[in-house]
Amino acid sequence: MFAALTTAALPAAAVITEISVLSREPYGEFAAGKFVKVEVEARGTLSPTEKIPGLDKAPRNAAGLVGYKVPVTLIIPEMPTGGNGTLIVDVPNRGRAVSHGLYNSPRARPIAVGSLDQGIGFLQDRGYSLAVVQWELGEGPALPMFESGGKKLYAEGVGFAAVRDVALFLRRDSYERVYGLGYSQTARFLKSFLVNGFNEVDGAIVFDALHVVNAAAGGMPLLDAGPGPTSVASETPGHTNAEHRGVHEEPFTYGEVMKVAGAKYKKLPLVMVNHTYNDYMGGRAALTRTGTKGTTDLPIPDNVRMYDIAGAPHTMSRTKNADCVEGQGQLDWAPALRAQLVALDQWVKGKAAPPANKLFALEARPTDPEVFQAPKYLSGAVVMVPKLDRDHNPNSGVQLPDILVPIASHGYMNSPLSVMACRQAGTYRPFVKEVLEARYPGGINEYMGKMRLAVQQLVAERVLLEEDAVVIVNAAAENPSFVPTRPRARGATTRN
């Protein structure tokens, strides 16, 4: 299908009515074969009776339908028979693709959100196809516009429908499985997409699985109409606007999410949820476990797995932000996401259940200024945060080798907390020489021995892939914090 993509008109009854190819170029050669990058424009139509605010007021075509168009970027096998039969729909964060930053990032220099650089080629080596579907007002889509009260407004909820309909079109006759991927803002998009009934049309499933990365406690108030030029869903609550409404709203727990969704679908998707340390400290993520009535963990549904990454910042960058007091967090947590995707894929295929939930042990810190506490409008809510060990690292959750065998503290928030980029950045505070020597009196050999055991443990638990284990061990062996053992001098003899 994709090898011959050209401008194509589709039957009038189809929701996506036209696909126009804007450009096509080689992307690279990988273990799974050659891939191409294709830029397309997808045009679709919707019934004005669909429950999207403002759609009934928007202009209609001759058939009485409301039109829209969205840009889509495809990275797909060159040959129609290539790939592994799975399409990942990347829901971009503020117009920026997230898939390669999350899955293809190398250890020392992560791929920036918005870049589709190859990186380590993880997705393509394993044969995944990728579709980046723009949905957000101001980031490329042409959404239906209408007038109300003398104002021009946009039916922004069409963003949900656009992702749905492009995904359904792409999977037709081409893919056995389709997964939705969202990060931060668009992880919240996927939660609300599911809750609001967009994952099924006349019995046809859109996403078999969702990878919800760093949504924290939020959803997305996209079912609204806004004046532009930016989206009604662009603002998020933080330390300076703690009472902002629309993001931190019911349903919070995944039990509640699935209860609402279960009434709307014949089949629920499998869902993997990833949270970082910063998502608890600065995003009220604990509410996805406790809800808004106390501090007790509530049951997580069988179709959901939740993994908390100890010491991980919300963002993946390693470069210091000039607005922040401290340097960026340095923990490489992309390996955890790669292991999650592999486990999710095996789960969907029925080959193996994923690892059990790995969650932070939590505590309340109501007087800690670093903690983004519950808003006043959730009067019964208590924001819990991860417990820390003697090194100021979380003592539970998915503890990657750099946390299990530490040479630094990863559990401090950056500042100022009033700057979103800083409260998401994390920190990295290396142990001073005296602490390092006391922790590892055997020097680099003791450190490496513990690191190898930690890596083996995580691989056995299936929260780390063997290919990443090799990279981590090699990086540890080259760590400049330890002085290599001096070699034996030439000509030295052993005395009896």
C-alpha positions in Angstrom: 0.0 0.0 0.0 2.6 2.6 1.1 5.2 1.7 -1.5 2.8 3.2 -4.2 1.4 6.1 -2.2 0.2 8.9 -4.5 -2.6 11.4 -4.3 -5.6 9.2 -3.9 -9.3 9.9 -3.6 -11.2 7.4 -1.4 -14.8 6.3 -1.4 -17.2 9.0 -0.3 -18.2 6.9 2.7 -14.7 6.7 4.1 -13.8 9.0 7.0 -10.4 9.9 5.4 -11.4 11.0 1.9 -8.0 11.9 0.4 -4.3 11.3 1.0 -1.9 13.6 -0.8 1.8 12.7 -0.9 3.9 15.8 -0.5 7.4 14.2 -0.5 9.1 10.9 -0.3 12.7 10.2 0.4 15.0 7.4 1.7 15.3 7.3 5.4 17.9 4.6 5.9 18.7 0.9 6.0 18.2 -1.2 9.1 18.2 -4.7 10.3 14.6 -5.0 9.1 15.4 -3.5 5.7 15.2 -0.2 3.9 12.8 2.5 5.3 11.4 5.7 3.6 10.1 8.9 5.0 6.9 10.1 3.4 5.2 13.4 4.2 1.4 13.4 3.4 -1.7 15.5 3.9 -4.7 13.6 5.1 -8.2 15.1 4.4 -11.2 13.8 6.3 -14.8 14.4 6.9 -17.0 14.1 10.0 -20.7 14.0 10.6 -21.9 17.3 12.2 -23.8 15.1 14.7 -20.6 13.7 16.2 -20.3 14.8 19.8 -17.5 17.3 19.3 -18.3 20.8 20.5 -18.8 23.3 17.7 -18.9 20.7 14.9 -22.6 21.2 14.4 -22.0 24.9 13.7 -19.1 24.4 11.3 -19.5 24.8 7.5 -20.5 21.7 5.6 -19.7 20.3 2.2 -22.2 19.3 -0.5 -22.7 16.0 1.3 -23.5 17.7 4.5 -20.2 16.7 6.2 -17.6 18.8 7.9 -14.1 18.7 6.5 -10.6 19.0 8.0 -7.0 18.3 7.0 -3.9 17.3 8.9 -0.2 16.7 8.1 1.1 13.2 8.7 4.8 12.0 8.6 5.3 8.3 7.8 8.6 6.4 8.4 7.8 3.0 6.9 9.4 0.0 5.2 10.2 0.6 1.5 8.6 -2.6 0.6 5.0 -3.3 1.4 5.9 -6.7 2.8 8.5 -5.2 5.1 8.2 -4.5 8.8 6.8 -6.5 11.7 3.1 -5.8 11.1 2.9 -3.1 13.8 2.2 0.6 13.3 3.1 3.1 16.1 1.0 6.3 15.9 3.2 9.0 17.4 0.9 11.7 18.9 3.2 14.8 18.7 3.8 17.0 21.7 3.1 20.6 20.6 3.8 19.7 17.0 7.0 17.7 17.9 7.4 14.0 17.2 8.2 12.1 20.4 8.9 8.5 19.3 12.6 8.7 18.4 13.4 10.8 21.5 11.8 8.1 23.7 12.8 4.9 21.9 15.8 5.6 19.7 17.9 7.9 22.0 21.5 6.9 22.7 22.9 7.0 26.2 24.9 10.2 26.3 23.2 12.4 23.8 19.4 11.8 23.6 17.4 12.7 20.5 15.5 15.9 21.1 11.7 15.8 21.2 10.7 17.0 17.7 13.6 15.2 15.9 13.3 12.1 13.8 17.0 11.4 13.7 17.7 7.7 13.5 19.7 7.5 16.8 20.3 3.9 17.6 17.6 2.7 15.1 15.7 0.7 17.7 12.3 1.1 16.1 13.4 0.5 12.6 15.7 -2.4 13.4 12.7 -4.2 15.0 10.5 -3.4 12.0 8.0 -0.9 13.5 6.3 1.5 11.1 5.6 5.0 12.4 3.0 7.7 11.7 3.3 11.1 13.3 -0.2 12.6 13.1 -0.6 16.3 13.8 -3.7 17.2 15.8 -3.1 20.5 17.6 -4.4 23.9 16.6 -1.5 26.1 15.6 0.8 23.1 14.7 -0.4 22.4 11.1 -3.9 21.0 11.1 -6.7 22.9 9.4 -9.6 22.4 11.9 -13.2 23.4 11.3 -13.9 27.0 12.2 -17.3 28.6 13.1 -18.7 31.8 14.5 -20.4 32.1 17.8 -21.2 35.3 19.7 -19.4 37.3 17.1 -16.2 35.4 17.6 -14.4 32.9 15.3 -13.8 29.6 17.1 -12.2 26.3 16.2 -13.7 22.9 16.9 -10.5 21.6 18.5 -11.9 18.2 19.5 -11.5 17.3 15.9 -7.9 16.6 16.9 -9.1 13.5 18.6 -11.1 12.4 15.6 -8.2 13.1 13.2 -5.9 10.8 15.1 -8.6 8.2 15.3 -9.5 8.3 11.6 -5.9 8.5 10.2 -5.0 5.5 12.4 -8.0 3.5 11.2 -7.2 4.3 7.6 -3.6 3.4 7.9 -4.3 0.0 9.6 -6.8 -1.0 6.9 -5.3 -4.0 5.0 -1.8 -2.9 6.1 -1.2 -3.6 9.8 -2.1 -6.3 12.3 -1.6 -4.1 15.3 -1.6 -0.4 15.9 -0.2 1.2 19.1 -0.7 4.8 20.3 2.3 6.6 21.8 2.0 9.9 23.8 4.5 11.8 25.9 3.7 14.3 28.6 1.0 16.5 26.9 0.1 13.8 24.4 0.1 11.1 27.0 -2.7 13.1 28.6 -4.2 13.3 25.1 -4.3 9.5 24.9 -6.0 9.2 28.3 -8.7 11.6 27.3 -9.0 10.0 23.8 -9.8 6.7 25.6 -12.2 8.2 28.2 -14.1 10.2 25.6 -14.9 7.2 23.4 -12.6 7.7 20.4 -10.9 4.3 20.4 -13.6 2.4 18.6 -15.8 3.2 15.6 -18.7 0.8 14.8 -16.8 -2.0 16.4 -13.5 -1.2 14.7 -10.6 -0.9 17.2 -8.3 2.1 16.7 -5.4 1.3 19.1 -4.8 -2.2 20.4 -2.4 -0.8 23.0 -1.3 2.6 24.4 2.1 3.6 25.7 1.3 6.5 28.1 4.6 8.2 29.0 4.7 10.8 31.7 1.1 11.9 31.7 1.3 12.2 35.5 -2.2 13.0 36.9 -3.4 14.9 33.9 -6.0 14.6 31.1 -6.6 16.9 28.2 -9.5 19.4 27.9 -9.5 19.2 24.1 -13.3 18.8 23.8 -13.7 22.6 23.7 -13.7 25.3 21.1 -11.1 28.0 21.2 -10.2 31.2 19.3 -6.7 30.2 18.5 -3.9 30.8 17.5 -2.8 28.2 20.1 -4.8 25.3 21.5 -7.2 25.5 24.4 -5.2 22.5 25.8 -1.8 24.2 25.8 -1.8 25.4 29.4 -0.9 23.1 32.3 -1.0 23.7 36.1 2.2 24.4 38.0 3.5 26.1 41.1 2.4 29.5 39.8 -1.1 28.4 38.7 -1.8 25.5 41.0 -5.6 26.0 40.7 -5.7 25.8 36.9 -8.7 23.7 35.9 -9.2 21.3 33.1 -6.0 19.1 33.4 -6.1 17.6 36.8 -9.7 16.4 36.8 -11.6 13.1 37.2 -11.1 10.3 36.4 -7.7 10.0 38.0 -7.0 6.4 38.7 -6.7 3.9 35.9 -9.4 1.9 37.6 -11.7 4.9 37.1 -10.5 5.5 33.6 -11.2 1.9 32.6 -14.6 1.9 34.3 -15.6 4.9 32.2 -14.0 3.5 29.0 -15.5 0.0 29.6 -19.0 1.4 29.1 -18.0 2.7 25.7 -16.1 -0.1 24.0 -16.5 -3.8 23.2 -12.8 -4.3 24.0 -10.4 -2.2 26.1 -6.8 -1.6 24.9 -3.8 -2.8 26.8 -2.1 0.1 28.4 1.4 0.7 29.7 1.9 3.7 31.9 5.3 5.3 32.6 5.9 7.8 35.4 9.2 9.5 36.4 10.3 10.9 39.7 9.5 14.4 38.5 6.0 13.3 37.6 5.3 12.6 41.2 7.1 15.7 42.6 5.8 18.2 40.0 2.8 16.5 38.3 0.7 15.0 41.1 1.2 11.5 39.6 0.2 9.8 42.8 -3.4 10.7 42.2 -3.4 8.1 39.4 -2.9 5.5 42.2 -4.8 6.9 45.2 -7.5 9.0 43.6 -8.7 12.1 45.4 -10.0 10.5 48.7 -7.0 9.6 50.8 -3.6 7.9 50.5 -4.4 4.2 49.9 -3.3 2.6 46.6 -6.4 1.6 44.6 -6.4 -1.5 42.4 -4.8 -1.2 39.0 -6.8 -3.0 36.3 -5.6 -6.2 34.6 -5.2 -4.4 31.2 -2.9 -1.8 32.7 0.8 -1.9 33.8 2.4 1.0 35.6 6.1 1.5 36.0 7.8 4.3 38.0 11.3 5.2 37.0 13.5 6.0 40.0 15.5 9.2 39.7 14.3 10.0 36.2 13.5 13.6 35.2 10.4 14.4 33.2 12.5 15.4 30.2 15.2 13.4 28.4 17.7 16.3 27.7 21.2 16.3 29.2 22.1 19.9 28.4 21.8 22.6 31.1 18.9 25.1 30.6 20.2 28.6 31.1 17.0 29.4 33.0 17.7 26.7 35.6 19.9 26.9 38.7 21.4 23.4 38.3 22.4 21.2 35.4 19.9 18.8 33.9 19.3 15.3 35.3 21.7 12.8 33.7 19.8 9.5 34.1 19.4 7.6 30.9 15.9 6.2 31.2 15.2 5.5 27.5 16.3 1.8 28.1 13.3 1.4 30.4 10.9 2.6 27.7 12.5 0.3 25.1 11.9 -2.7 27.4 8.4 -1.5 28.0 7.6 -1.4 24.3 9.0 -4.9 23.8 6.9 -6.2 26.7 3.8 -4.4 25.4 4.3 -5.9 22.0 4.6 -9.5 23.5 1.5 -8.8 25.6 -0.6 -7.7 22.6 0.6 -10.8 20.6 -0.3 -13.1 23.5 3.2 -14.3 23.8 3.9 -13.2 27.4 2.4 -11.2 30.2 4.4 -8.0 31.0 6.4 -7.6 34.2 4.3 -6.8 37.2 3.7 -3.2 38.2 6.8 -1.6 39.7 5.7 1.4 41.8 7.3 3.9 44.1 6.8 3.5 47.9 5.1 6.8 48.7 4.9 9.3 51.6 3.2 12.6 52.1 5.4 15.7 52.5 2.9 18.5 53.0 5.5 21.1 54.0 8.0 20.3 51.3 8.1 23.3 49.0 9.5 21.1 46.1 6.3 19.1 46.1 3.4 20.3 43.9 0.6 19.8 46.4 -3.0 19.0 45.6 -5.2 21.9 44.5 -7.8 23.4 46.8 -10.6 22.3 44.5 -9.7 18.7 45.3 -10.3 19.0 49.0 -9.8 15.4 49.8 -6.7 14.7 47.7 -3.2 14.2 49.2 -0.3 14.3 46.8 2.2 11.5 47.8 5.8 11.4 46.6 8.5 8.8 46.4 10.4 7.8 49.5 14.2 8.4 49.2 17.2 6.4 50.4 20.3 7.7 52.1 21.7 8.9 48.8 18.5 11.0 48.1 17.5 8.5 45.3 14.1 6.8 45.2 14.3 3.5 47.0 11.7 1.7 44.9 10.1 1.5 41.4 12.2 0.6 38.4 15.7 1.2 39.7 18.0 1.3 36.7 21.7 0.4 37.2 22.7 4.0 37.8 20.3 4.1 40.8 21.0 0.6 42.1 24.8 1.2 42.0 24.9 5.0 42.5 27.6 7.5 42.1 25.3 10.5 42.3 22.0 11.8 43.8 19.1 12.1 41.3 16.3 12.9 43.7 16.4 16.7 43.9 14.2 19.1 42.0 15.7 21.8 39.9 14.8 25.5 40.3 13.2 27.9 39.9 10.0 25.8 40.3 8.1 28.7 38.6 9.8 27.7 35.3 8.2 24.6 33.8 11.3 23.6 32.0 13.3 23.7 35.3 10.8 21.7 37.4 10.8 19.0 34.7 14.6 19.0 34.3 15.7 17.0 37.3 19.2 17.3 38.8 22.5 15.4 39.0 24.7 15.8 42.1 27.8 13.5 41.9 29.1 12.0 45.2 32.1 13.8 46.5 35.4 11.8 46.4 35.2 10.8 50.1 31.6 9.4 49.8 32.6 7.5 46.6 35.6 5.9 48.2 33.6 4.9 51.3 30.9 3.4 49.2 33.3 1.5 46.9 36.5 0.8 48.9 37.5 -1.7 46.2 37.5 1.1 43.6 36.5 0.5 40.0 36.5 -3.3 40.3 34.0 -3.3 43.1 31.8 -0.8 41.3 31.9 -2.8 38.1 31.1 -6.1 39.9 28.0 -4.5 41.4 27.0 -2.9 38.2 27.2 -6.2 36.3 25.0 -7.9 38.9 22.5 -5.1 38.8 22.3 -5.3 35.0 21.8 -9.0 35.1 19.0 -8.7 37.7 17.1 -6.1 35.6 17.4 -8.2 32.4 16.0 -11.2 34.2 13.1 -9.0 35.4 12.5 -7.9 31.8 12.7 -4.2 32.6 16.0 -3.9 30.7 17.0 -5.4 27.3 20.2 -7.3 26.9 21.4 -4.9 24.1 21.0 -1.9 26.6 22.7 -3.9 29.3 25.9 -4.1 27.2 25.9 -0.3 26.6 25.4 0.4 30.3 28.2 -1.9 31.4 30.6 -0.4 28.8 29.7 3.1 29.9 30.3 2.2 33.6 33.7 0.8 32.8 34.7 4.1 31.2 33.3 6.2 34.1 35.9 8.9 35.0 34.8 8.9 38.6 37.1 5.9 39.2 40.8 5.7 38.7 41.9 2.6 36.9 44.2 0.2 38.8 47.8 1.0 38.0 49.4 -1.8 35.9 52.3 -3.9 37.1 55.6 -2.2 36.3 57.8 -3.8 33.6 60.5 -6.0 35.0 58.9 -6.4 38.4 59.5 -9.7 40.1 57.6 -11.5 42.8 59.6 -12.3 45.9 59.2 -15.6 47.7 
